[in-house]
Amino acid sequence: MGKGPNFMGIKNMKHDKGNIVFIYISDRGYKLIEKLRPFYPNANVRRLEPKLVDSLWKQNNFLIFVMATGIVVRIIARLLHDKEKDPAVLVIDEKGNFVIPLCGGHLAGANHLANEISTLLGAQVVISTSSDLWEVEALDLWAKKLGFRIINKSKLPSIQEKLLNNGKLLAFVDKKVHINLPKGIEEVEDPEKADILISNRKFVSLESKVQFVPQNLFVGIGFHDLVNPEYVKVTLQKWLDSLGVLPEAIKAIATLRRKVQHPVIVSLKEALKVEILGYSEEELRKVKSVSSSDKVKKAIGIDSLSEQAALLASGGVLIAPKRVFDHVTFALAEVAFRPKGKLYVVGIGPGDLELITPQAVKALRESDVVIGYSTYVKLIEPIIKDKKLLVYGMTHEVERAKRALEEAASGKIVSIVSAGDPGVYGMAGIVFELLEDHTIDVEIIPGISSINAAASLVGAPLIGDFSVISLSDRLVPWELIEDRLRKAAAADFVLVLLNPRSKNRDRIKEIKEILLQYKKPNTPVAIVKKAYREGCKFWITSLVELENYPIEMDTTIIVGNSQTFIKKSKMVTSRGYKY
């Protein structure tokens, strides 16, 4: 087995897509599973028994067999029924050399999980799906990622085969749909010439075409409490047909908040599989409608419930004003469809993979693209080696953040990595400063800061109040840094000094002299170089000896306060407990 990275510090890596079951037949297989269990603590582990797989088949999303492939094929052959409903099936040999996604490579997520496990084991993944082998976009996964619903799905295999064989497809794309088409797919203006249609419109005949339906329509509805739910459902369908749009394109149904649990709304939610949005009368009054109803306005103070609800829910434009039927009124709004990108700002900790959080690993593994400073990317290379990497040099934080936002804006899942914690002198700030596209979901993944890492190596110096100051004058003038340093020292804070020296900046002697104006010469000082990284060293000394040690940019200096002392070669700050 290839030597995999040491991840023994990762204790809670959950898989988003559902239940995982490991199945083994020998002690050797069980030992291999034990290596993976820290990453999947919620997974079930079972020894193979007669009828076991039958009972697990419909209850779990991922079945991972650690045994010979032939055994697995014989077991599952009679159970395979529908690739959209069957679980993902993976096989790992007992030595952990190979990970094989046997069934459910795309839709069930077997390929994704196989890549993940192979990375964790240092194994080779064996993928046989054509789109992956020939690096052609798998259209079912592409549609799923964008949230498209698929019409005429039975034709999808032949369309995919055409893309594989010819390297080209033609697509008609609605003007309200703003997406980047996969490689090999060209846009055409005539739907008749297209192989695939990307639209919320209803076409007369699809024939051999496949339609991907964006959910960008919002229905506003007002109704009498005694109206029949089935009547409302049928009437809505007929009205949408008359407008030439598909019910599959509905993103949400909007109405009064107090009516969201009404049988009419519950029935529509179940039938259409859509979101339900409820608003108060006060919220709806703030929205200007196209038409008005004196009856509705007299009853609830709203000009046109259906129009105002549709507009408020969508933030878009009304494409069908209210239509009144018996005891129910509909209106339809449309919004431009743009893929919702995801950007993780990931704190990778001080650099040791044992100190990276499970949440950070999960975000990195989910990402299509990982962006970062070259040194930081190299630290986590074992868990992102199969990802698209965009690597930058030092001092290119703005460029990194801009590129990360651009990639996420295109609908991708992106991670931008930051050493330590991204909210402590990290990338989180510049990302939010540059963020303008509200369709991008930004999530901050915390990490262990170098401050905490350095302190842990030398004892317990940060037990009381402390102040953290970066000594880098690249973005902050030295005069301001010096002023902060003096005030923090005068206030008797424990000081954590970051970025103390660079090639063009050496103020260590000056810093010592400033601090000696407020602190005693024998004040304990810790000097930590490359905390928890290769080449890590640390020293505990006194303030007067500060400049006699090798201090660089990657060094953290901790200067004690009046309550800090040395005990058993450790630096300790007293909190004031009585004992």
N, C-alpha and C positions, 0 to 999 in steps of 0.2 A: 504494500500500500504506500502511495506517495505520502510524504511527510506533510501533514497539514499544519496550519497555524495553531498556536496555543491560545484557545479561547476560554480557558477554564473560569475566567472571571465573568463570562456572560451567562446570566442565570435565568433569563425570562424572555426568550425570543419567541413570541407567539406568531402564528401564521394567520393572516387576516381571513382567509377564505373558508375556514371551518375546521371541523374535527379531523385529527390525524391519528391513525392507528398504525403502529409498527407490529409486524407479524414475523415470527422467527420459528425455526424448527430445531436449532442446535444451540449449545452454549456459546459457540463461537459467534453465531449471529446475535445472540443476546449481548455479548460483550461489545460488539460494534454499535448496537443500539444505545448502549450506555454512554458511548462517546457523544451521541447526538442528543440525548435527553436533556442536558442543560439548556439547549437551545429551544427545545419544544417541551417545556415542563408539563403542559396540559395534555400532551399526547398519551394515548392509551397504548400499552404494550401487551401483546398476547402471544402465547405459544400456539402454533397451528394445531387445530383439532378438527375432527369431522364436523361439517356443517357450520364451522365458525364464520367463514367468509360469507355464507348465505345470510347469516344474522347481521353482519356488519355492512353489507353491500349498500343498503338504502339509508343507513343511519349515519354514514360518515362521508366526508368529502375527499379524503386522501387515504388510500391504503398503501402502505409501504412494506413490501416483502423483502426480507433479508434471507435469500435462498436462491436456488437455481431458477432461471427463467422458465425452463420447461415445466417445472412443478406449477408455477404460477399460471402459465397458459392453460394447463389442464384444469386448474381449479376455477378460473374465471370465465372460460369459454362459454359455458351455458348461461352465465349470468349477464353477459353483455347484451344490451337491448337498445339504448338510445344515448348517443354521445352527448346530448344536452342534459341528460339526467344521470348517467352513470358516473361513479366516482373516478377520480384520477387514480391510476394504478402505477406504482413505481417499483422497480426491482433493484436491489443492491446486492452485489456478491458478498460473501462472508468476510473476504479480506478488505473490502472497502475500496477496491480498485476502480469499479465502474458503477455508475448510477444510470439506470435506464428508465425513462418515462415510457411505459408500455402502452397505456391507453389514456385518452383524455389530455393529449399534449397541449392543445390550445385552450379550448373552452373550459375544461376542468382545471387547468393550471398545472398539469403535470410537468411540462417543460420548465416552467418558472421555478417550481419547487426542486426539480432535479438539478438545475443550475445552482440553486442555493445550497443544497446538500453537498454537491460535488465541491463547491468552494470551501465549505466547512470541513470536509474530510480530506481535501487535497486530492480528490479522486477525478477521474475522467468521466464526463457526462456523454452518454451515447444517445444522440437525438437523430431520429430518422424522418421526421416530417419534412416534406419537400420544401416548404417555404423557408424553413430554418436552414436547410442544407444549401439552398441556392440564394439565400439572403433576399428573399422576396417577402413583402409584407403579407402576413396572414390576415385576410380581410375580415374574418370573424372576430379576431382579437382586436383589430383596428376599430371595428364598429363598436365593440364592447367598451373599449377604452374611451371612445368619444361619447358613449351613451346613446348611440343610434339604435333604433329598433329596425328590424330587418323584415321586409316584405318580399314574398316569393323566395324564401330561404332555400327551398329545394334546388334552386338553380345556382346556389353559391359554389358548390364543388366544381361545376363546369366553368364558372367565371374565374375561379381561382386557378384552375388548370390552364385556362387561356392566358392568364397573366404569367404563369410559370413557363409555358411553351413559347409564347410570343414576346414576353417581356414588356407587353403594352396592353392597356385598357383605355377606353374612352369613358369619360364621366360627365354627366350633366349636373351642374351644381347651382342650386338656387342662389340668387343674388344676396339673400339675407344670411347665407351660410358662409362663414369666413374660416376656412381651414386650409392647412397645407396638405395637398394630396400626396399619398405615398409614391415612392419612386416607381416609375413606369406607368403611372396613371395620368392621362392628359385630359384637360377640360375641353368640352365642346358645348356650343350654344344650342344645338338641336337635340332634344331628348330622344328623337327617333334614331339618331346615330350612336347613341351612348350604350355602353355595356352595363353601366351602373348609373342609377339616378339618386341624387342626394337632395331630397326635397320633402316638404310637408304636403305637397300637392297630391291629389288623386289622379292617376293616369288611367286612360281608358283600357289599355292592355299592356301588361309587362312582357308577355311572351317569354323570351329567354333572358330578360333583364332581371337584375336584383335592385331593389330600392332600399336605400338607407335613410331612415326617417329621423331627422333631428327633432328633439322635443323643445320647441320654441313657441308654442301656442298656449294661451292662457284663457280659460273660459270663466267669465263672470256670470253668476246665476242668482236670480231672485225667484222665490216660489212661495206659494200658499202652503201653510203647514199641513193641510189635509190632502194635498195632491198625492197621487199614486207614484211610488218610486219607479215602477216599471214603465209607466207612461212617460216619465221624465227621461229615462234612459233611451227609450225608442225615439222620442221626439228630438233629443239631442243628436242622435245618430243621423236622422233624416235631415236635420238642419245642416250638419257638417257636410253631408253628401251634397246638398244643394249649393254649398259654398265651394265644393271641390277640394276640400282638405281632409286629411286623414285623422281619425281619432288617436292613432298611435303617436301623433305629433303633439298631443296635449301634455304639457309639463305640469300644470296645476289647475285646479278648480278653486275659484275664490268666491266667497260669500260673506254674510254677516257672521261674526265670531260666535254668536249665540246659537247659530244653526249648524255648526260643523258636525255635531253628533246626530243630526236629524237623519232618519232612515233614507231620505233622498240622497244626501251627501255620502253616507256610508255605502249605499248601493253603487253610486258612481265611482267611488274610490276603489271598490273591489273589482268592478267591471273594467275600468280603464287603467288600473295600476298607476295612479297619479297622486301627487301631493294635494293636500287640502289646506287652503290658506283662509283664515278667518280674520276679519277686521271689525273694529268698532265703528259705530255710526260717526263718531268724531273724526276718526282717521279717514273715512270715506268722503266726508264733507269737504275735505281739503283738496280733493281731486276734481278737476273740471270735466264734466261729461259733455257729450255731443248733443244728446237729447234730454228731455225732462218729462217727468210724470207728476202731475199735480196730486194724484192719488198716493203715490209712493212718498212724495215730499211731505204731504200732510200726515202720513202715518209714522214715518221714521226720520223725516227731515233731510232726506237724500234725494237729489234730482233723478238719478238713474242708477239703482243699485248694481245692476249687472255690468254696466259700462264702467262705473267708477271702481268696482272690484277688479275687473279685468285689467284696467289701466294701472291700478295701484300694485297689483300682483306682478305684473310684467315689467313695468317701467318702460314699456314700449309704446307702440301705436295701435289704435283701434282699426282693425281691418274689416270688422263686421259690427255695425252699431246694433243696439238692442233689437231683438226680435221677440215680439210678444206672442205667446201661445196660451192655451187655456191653463191658467194658474201657474205658469212658469215663464220666465224671461231669460234669454241668453244674450251675451255679447262676447265678441272674440277679439283678443289683442295678440299681437305678434312682436317678438323681440329678435334682434339679430342673433344668430347662433355663433358663439365663439367657444372653442374648447376651454374648459376650466383647468388651468394649470395648477400645479402644486409645487411649492418651493419649501424644502426643508433647509433650515439653517442649523447645521449639525455641529454640536460640540463634541470633539473626539477625545477630550480629556488630555492629560499631559503627554500621551504618546505611547504608553504601554497598552497593548490590546487587552490585557486583563482588567484595565481600568476604564475601558469604553463601556457605555451603558447599553443594555439590551435595546432600548428605544432607539439609540443611535444606529446600531447594527440593522435594526428593522427598517429604518428610514433609508439607509444606504442601499440595502438589498432591494427595496421597492423602486429605487430611482432608475430612470433611463440614462441620466447624465449626472456625473459627479464633477464638481468644479472646486479648485482649491490651489493654494500655494504649494509649490512642488514638494517642499519638505514635509508638509502635513499629509499630502496625498500619498507619499512614500510610506509614511507611518502606518497607514491603513490599507496598503496595497493588497494584502492577502484576502481581504473581504470585498474588494471592488475590482479585482483584476479583469472581470468579464464585463465591466461597465464601460460606457463611453466616457473617457476622461478628458477634461479640459484643464490643463495645468498652466499656472502662471508663476512668474517670478515674484520676488519680494517687492513691496510697495505698490502693487497693482490692485489694491482692494476695490477701488471704484470700477475698474474694468471687469473684475471678477463678478461684482454684484450686478453690473449692467448685463453681462452675458447670462448670468443665472436667471435674471428676470426675463430676458429675451427668450431663453429656452423654455421657461415655464409658460410664457405668454402664448407659445405655439401649441400648448396643450400637453407638454411633457411633464413627467415627474422628475424634479431636479433636486439634488442635494448640493449645497455649497458648504464646504467644511471649514471649521474654525478650531484652532487649537484651544484646549481648555474649555471654557464655557463661552458660547457665542455672544452672550450678553455682557461679558466682562472684557472690555478692550477687544471685542471680537467683531464678527461680520453682521450681527443682528442690526446694529444701528444704521449702518450705511444702506442695508437692504431696505429698511423702512423709510429712510430718507429718500430713496430713489423710487419707491413703490408708487405707481400711479394707476396701474391697471387693476381695477377692483375684481376682475375675474380670476386673479391669481390668489390662491389660498396659501398663505405663508404660515408655517409652523416652526417654532423655535424648539430645538431639541437640546436640553441642557447637558452640560458635561462637567467633569471635575476640573476646576480651575487650577492653574499652575500655583496659585496662591495656597490652596488647600493641599496640593501635592507636596509642595516644598515644606510647608509647616509640618506635615505628617512625618517627614523624614528626620526632622531635628527635635521633635518632642511635642510640646503643647504651647507654642508661643502666642497663639491668637485667641486665648480663652476670654480675654476681656475686650474692650473697645480697641479697634485698630483702624488705621488709615492706609489706603492703597494709593500710591502715586507712581505714575509712569514718568520716568526721567527723560523720555524721548522728546526732543524739541522739534521734531519734523512737523507736527501739527499744532503744537502749543508752544508759545514763546517761553524761553528760559526764565525770563523775569517772573512770569506767572507761576511756573513750576517752583521757583525758589521761594516765592511768597507762600505758596501752599505748604512747602516743606517746613518753613519756619513756623507757621501757625500750628501745624500738626505736631511738631516737636514740642513747641511751647505748651500745648494742651496735654502733653504726656501720653499721647497715643503710642501704642506699638505701631511701628511703620513697616509697611511692605513696599519695597522699592523695585519696580520692574524696569526693564530695558535700561540698565544702569550705564552701559558703555557701548559705543559703536566704533567703527573704523575712523570716523571723523569727529568723534566726540568722547572726551575723557575728562569728566568732572569729579572723579572719585575723591580726590584730595579736597576739592572745594566742598563737596557734600559732607565729608567728614568734619571739616572745620565749621560748617554751619551747624551741624548736629551737636558738636561739642559745646556750643554756646548754650544748649538747653539740656543736655544729657551728660551724665558722668562718663569719664573715660573708660571705666570698667563695665559700662552697660553691655549686656550680652548681645551679640550679633551672630546671626546665622547666614552663611553664604551657600546657596544651593545652585549647582550648575547642572542643567539638563535633567531636571527632576523626572525620574521614572523613564528616562530614555537611555539609549546606549551611550556610555561615557558619563553616566551620572556620578557626581561627586558632591560632597558637602563638608563644610567646616563650621565649627562653633568657636567663636573667638570673642574679642571685645571691640568696642567702637574705635578705640585708639589704634587698633591693629588693622583696621578695615582695608587700607590700600595695599597691604602686604599679601593679598590673595589674588588668584587669577579670576578676574571679574570680566565677563563679556556680556553681549546682548542677551544671551540665553540664560543668564544668571538671575536668580531672585535673591534679594537681600532682605532679611528680616531684622529690624532693629528693635530691641526690647524697650520697655518703659521702666518706671521706678519700681514696679512690682515684679519684674522679670529676674529670674536667677537660673543658675546652672545646677542641675542635680543629676548625678550618675550619667554624666556626659550628655544630658538632654537639656534643652532650653525650655523653661517653663515660666508662664506668667500666672501669678496668683489672681484668682477672682475675688478673694476676700472671705472664703469660707472659714468658719471657726471650728477648730477640732482639737 
